[in-house]
């Protein structure tokens, strides 16, 4: 796994973005960027060669679920690995996210170990 | 009214039309009186129910004023968000200050332990020993100073948790308001059903199933997962099980 990969963190709460950013830094990922919802994330994704997207679900403007569907529908972005980190815990939603093409799903509250495990799993799978 | 009605029938059969018309008037008056009385009671009750909603109707005149206790509740909840956010940031700031200190102390300790080992194994030249002597002195002074910084930061981290008390109080107030509003709403619904009964209005059947859920609407954290049963997962393990059942 490339530790220099460019990561976009999307969450409407600055505190949660900071927590995820810190956890990623502890895992050796320093090239992280932030957006506060889907609408601000899209132009950033379009502009700059991101390798990984970590997004919340419940956000004003554009939700993470809509962002997921948008990315999968965009020919330039469709292969971007996406990890959802969210408080949404309905089975129906998890199934919907999986069907929409999410690569990993973490329910909040979560631990550093879970984040590490899911990221490793996602990139292990992609490299195969 | 029943007596008057049978009297009316008698009068009509007897052909006393003037008396019959008078009796009709009496029946009508009685009906109106009853209706006005009920409408009056309803108006009173409605007024009370609206008042209990904590909406200040006078505020509609002065838009700049706080509109209601609802608006106040919103302010209170925003205050909770701000307070918790500040606390989280304060805590993380302090942790971020502590991390490099701990890491530096750890590194220096590891280096010194290495040198100390060489000293024990008698691999050290006299000049190197004099350097080590000074480094250990510096390290001890630095450790003492930095542990003071660390314990200062730790107590600030502890203090940053004071939001729990403040937000708890605010949230409790909002809960009380929500309960009061709920009671008023129930009261209003009862009023409405009485209005329907008196006036004979039949509410239209609203088809609740017309709204087709084609979007996954986020609902935020589930606070009572135990009560929700099978439609929500209780943690990451269940998410992983679900996803692996889908071939993840």
Interface residues (C-beta under 8 A of the other chain):
Chain A: X13 X14 X15 X18 X19 X22 X57 X58 X63 X65 X86 X87 X88 X89 X90 X91 X92 X93 X94 X95 X96 X97 X98 X105 X106 X107 X108 X110 X114
Chain B: X84 X85 X88 X89 X92 X96 X216 X218 X219 X220 X221 X222 X225 X230 X231 X232 X233 X234 X235 X236 X239 X242 X243 X246 X248
